[in-house]
Amino acid sequence: MKIFSALLLLVLPLACSNSSSKESNYDYVETSEIVLEDMEAPTQILKTVPENMEQKLIKESYLRFQTQNLDKTYQKIIGFVKQNNGFVQDDNSSKSYNTVTRNLVIRMPSKGFQKTIDSISNHVAFFDSKRISSKDVTEEFIDIEARLKAKKTLENRYLELLSKAKNVKEILEIERELSTIREAIEAKQGRLKYLQSKVSLSTLNIEFYKQTAESGVTISYGTKMGNAIKSGFNGISLFFLGVLHIWPFILILGIAIFFFRRWLNKKNKK
C-alpha cells in the first residue's frame, strides 16, 4: 500500500506538467481566437445615447444679402464676430459687370453662433438667401469612441501575443495584424478629431454684394469733329496704302491703254 501511494505521488506531477505543456502549446491559438471574436464587439456597443451625454451638434449657415456700403457692412460683421470670439477663416472678393461681391467664411464657438446670426439679421432688411442647419452627430461620436476603445484593447492583446511569440512566422503574422489595427485606429482618431472640430466651432458662410450703375462717358461735339477728321485722314492713308498694294496691275492697265489708243489712232488715219 505504501509503494502504491509513492507511485501515485510520482505520476500526478508528471500528468500536471504534461497538461500545462499542452495548454502552453495552444496558448497563441486560443488567445488569438478570443481577440478576433472581440473585433465585432463595437457593433453592439452603445446603440442609444446616454441621458447625461452632451449633445454633439454641427451648426452651419449661409447668408446672402445686398448692401449699399460693402466696407461698412464688413466692419459690422467683424464686430459681431469678435464679440462672440469668432474669427475669419476665409475672405475673398469678386466683381462682375455691375456687381461687387464679398464672401466670408467665419468659424466661432457654437455658443455664439445664433447670437451672431441674430445680430447680422437686425441690420439686414431682406435676405436673398438664409439657410441654417444643425446636424446631430452624438450617436456617431459615441460609436467611434467605442470602436476606438475596442481597437486599442485589441492592439494591447496583440502586443501581449507578440511578446509570447516563439518563432519568426508568428511574429510576422502578429505584426501584420497590428499594422491593420493601427491603421484603423488612426482613421477613427482622424474622424473623431474632425467631428470635434466641427462641433466645437460652427461655420458661417456670409455673402453680401453691392450693385453699381455703369454709365457711358458723354462725348462733346468738338471731340466728335476731331474724331471725324482723324477718321477721314486714316481713310486717305488706307486708300494710298491699298493703291501701293496693286501698283503692278495699274502699270499693266496703263500700258494696255497706251497701246490701244495708239492702235486706234493709226486705224483712224487710214
C-alpha positions in Angstrom: 0.0 0.0 0.0 2.9 2.3 0.8 4.5 1.5 -2.5 1.2 2.3 -4.4 0.9 5.7 -2.7 4.5 6.6 -3.6 3.9 5.7 -7.3 0.7 7.8 -7.3 2.6 10.8 -5.9 5.2 10.5 -8.7 2.7 10.1 -11.5 0.4 13.1 -10.6 3.1 15.9 -11.0 4.1 14.4 -14.4 0.4 14.4 -15.5 0.0 18.0 -14.5 3.2 19.1 -16.2 2.0 17.4 -19.5 -1.3 19.1 -19.2 0.3 22.5 -18.7 2.7 22.0 -21.6 -0.3 21.2 -23.9 -2.0 24.4 -22.7 1.1 26.4 -23.4 1.4 25.0 -26.9 -2.1 26.2 -27.7 -1.9 29.4 -25.8 -1.3 31.5 -29.0 -4.2 30.0 -31.0 -6.7 30.2 -28.2 -5.8 33.8 -27.3 -5.9 34.9 -30.9 -9.3 33.4 -31.3 -10.6 35.4 -28.3 -9.2 38.6 -29.7 -10.6 38.1 -33.2 -14.0 37.5 -31.7 -13.8 40.8 -29.8 -13.3 42.7 -33.0 -17.0 42.5 -33.7 -17.9 43.8 -30.2 -18.2 47.5 -31.1 -21.1 46.9 -33.4 -23.3 46.2 -30.4 -21.9 48.9 -28.1 -24.0 52.0 -27.1 -26.8 51.8 -29.6 -28.6 54.5 -27.6 -27.3 57.9 -26.4 -26.9 58.1 -22.6 -29.2 60.7 -20.9 -26.4 62.6 -19.3 -24.4 62.8 -22.6 -24.0 66.3 -24.0 -25.5 66.6 -27.5 -22.9 67.0 -30.3 -24.3 69.3 -33.0 -22.6 70.6 -36.2 -24.1 74.0 -36.9 -23.7 75.7 -40.3 -25.3 78.7 -42.0 -25.4 80.5 -45.3 -26.5 84.2 -45.6 -26.7 86.2 -48.8 -27.9 89.8 -49.0 -27.5 93.2 -50.7 -25.9 96.2 -49.1 -25.2 99.8 -50.1 -21.8 100.0 -48.5 -19.5 97.0 -48.6 -16.9 98.3 -46.2 -19.4 99.4 -43.5 -21.2 96.1 -43.7 -17.9 94.2 -43.4 -16.9 96.2 -40.3 -20.2 95.5 -38.6 -19.9 91.8 -39.3 -16.4 91.6 -38.0 -17.6 93.5 -34.8 -20.3 90.9 -34.2 -17.8 88.0 -34.8 -15.3 89.4 -32.4 -18.0 89.9 -29.7 -18.7 86.1 -29.9 -15.0 85.0 -30.0 -15.1 84.1 -33.7 -12.5 84.5 -36.5 -12.5 84.9 -40.3 -11.2 81.7 -41.9 -11.6 82.9 -45.5 -12.2 86.3 -47.1 -12.4 86.9 -50.8 -14.0 89.4 -53.2 -15.2 89.3 -56.8 -16.6 91.7 -59.4 -19.0 91.1 -62.3 -20.4 93.6 -64.9 -22.4 95.7 -62.3 -22.0 93.8 -59.0 -19.2 93.7 -56.4 -19.4 90.7 -54.1 -17.6 89.8 -50.8 -17.6 86.3 -49.3 -16.6 85.5 -45.7 -16.2 82.1 -44.1 -16.4 82.5 -40.3 -15.7 80.0 -37.5 -16.8 80.5 -34.0 -17.8 78.7 -30.8 -21.2 77.1 -31.0 -22.5 79.3 -28.1 -22.1 82.4 -30.2 -23.4 81.0 -33.4 -27.1 82.1 -33.1 -26.2 85.4 -31.4 -24.0 86.4 -34.4 -26.8 85.4 -36.9 -29.3 87.5 -35.0 -27.0 90.5 -34.8 -26.5 90.4 -38.6 -30.2 89.9 -39.2 -31.1 93.0 -37.3 -29.1 95.1 -39.8 -30.4 93.4 -43.0 -33.7 94.4 -44.5 -34.0 91.4 -46.8 -32.1 88.2 -47.3 -31.7 86.8 -50.8 -30.9 83.5 -49.1 -30.8 82.5 -45.5 -30.1 78.9 -44.6 -29.3 77.5 -41.1 -28.6 73.8 -40.5 -27.9 71.7 -37.4 -26.7 68.1 -37.7 -26.7 65.8 -34.6 -23.6 63.6 -34.6 -23.9 62.4 -31.0 -24.6 58.8 -31.9 -21.7 58.7 -34.4 -19.4 60.4 -31.9 -20.2 57.7 -29.2 -19.9 54.9 -31.8 -16.5 56.0 -32.9 -15.2 56.4 -29.3 -16.5 52.9 -28.5 -14.9 51.3 -31.6 -11.7 53.2 -30.9 -11.6 51.9 -27.4 -12.2 48.3 -28.6 -9.4 48.7 -31.3 -6.9 49.9 -28.7 -7.9 46.9 -26.4 -7.3 44.6 -29.4 -4.0 46.2 -30.1 -2.8 45.6 -26.5 -3.8 41.9 -26.7 -1.8 41.5 -29.9 1.1 43.2 -28.3 0.9 40.6 -25.5 0.8 37.9 -28.1 3.8 39.4 -29.8 5.8 39.2 -26.5 4.9 35.5 -26.3 5.6 34.6 -30.0 8.0 31.7 -30.4 9.2 31.9 -34.0 9.5 34.3 -36.9 6.3 33.2 -38.6 4.2 34.0 -35.5 6.0 37.4 -35.2 5.3 38.3 -38.8 1.6 37.3 -38.6 1.1 39.3 -35.4 2.9 42.4 -36.9 0.6 42.2 -39.9 -2.5 42.2 -37.8 -1.1 45.0 -35.6 -0.4 47.1 -38.7 -4.1 46.7 -39.8 -5.4 47.6 -36.4 -3.2 50.7 -36.1 -4.4 51.9 -39.5 -8.0 51.5 -38.3 -7.2 53.4 -35.0 -5.6 56.3 -36.9 -8.6 56.5 -39.3 -11.0 56.6 -36.4 -8.9 59.1 -34.5 -8.9 61.4 -37.6 -12.7 61.2 -37.9 -13.1 61.9 -34.2 -10.8 64.9 -34.5 -12.8 66.2 -37.5 -16.1 65.9 -35.7 -14.7 67.6 -32.6 -13.5 70.5 -34.7 -16.9 70.8 -36.4 -18.8 70.6 -33.1 -16.7 73.0 -31.2 -16.5 75.6 -34.0 -19.6 76.4 -36.0 -19.3 77.7 -39.6 -21.0 80.8 -41.1 -20.9 81.5 -44.8 -21.8 85.1 -45.5 -22.1 86.6 -49.0 -23.0 90.3 -49.4 -22.9 92.4 -52.6 -23.4 95.9 -53.9 -24.8 96.8 -57.4 -23.0 99.5 -59.3 -24.6 101.7 -62.1 -22.5 101.5 -65.3 -22.9 104.8 -67.2 -21.4 105.8 -70.6 -19.0 108.7 -71.0 -20.5 111.8 -72.6 -18.6 113.0 -75.7 -18.6 116.7 -76.7 -19.4 118.0 -80.2 -15.8 119.3 -80.7 -14.4 115.9 -79.8 -16.7 114.2 -82.3 -15.4 116.6 -85.1 -11.8 115.8 -84.2 -12.6 112.1 -84.3 -14.3 112.6 -87.8 -11.2 114.5 -89.2 -8.9 111.8 -87.8 -11.1 109.1 -89.3 -11.0 110.8 -92.7 -7.2 111.1 -92.6 -7.0 107.5 -91.7 -9.3 106.7 -94.7 -7.0 108.5 -97.1 -4.0 106.8 -95.7 -5.6 103.4 -96.1 -6.6 104.3 -99.7 -3.0 105.1 -100.7 -1.7 102.0 -99.0 -4.2 100.0 -101.0 -3.0 101.6 -104.2 0.6 100.6 -103.4 -0.5 97.0 -102.9 -2.0 96.9 -106.5 0.6 99.0 -108.4 1.6 96.2 -110.8 -2.0 95.9 -112.0 -2.2 99.7 -112.5 1.0 99.6 -114.6 -0.2 96.8 -116.8 -3.5 98.6 -117.3 -1.7 101.9 -118.2 0.5 100.1 -120.8 -2.6 98.3 -122.3 -4.5 101.7 -122.6 -1.5 103.3 -124.3 -1.1 100.7 -127.0 -4.9 100.5 -127.5 -5.1 104.3 -128.1 -2.0 104.2 -130.4 -3.6 101.4 -132.5 -6.9 103.3 -132.6 -5.2 106.5 -133.9 -3.4 104.5 -136.7 -6.7 103.0 -137.7 -8.4 106.4 -137.9 -5.7 107.8 -140.2 -6.2 105.1 -142.7 
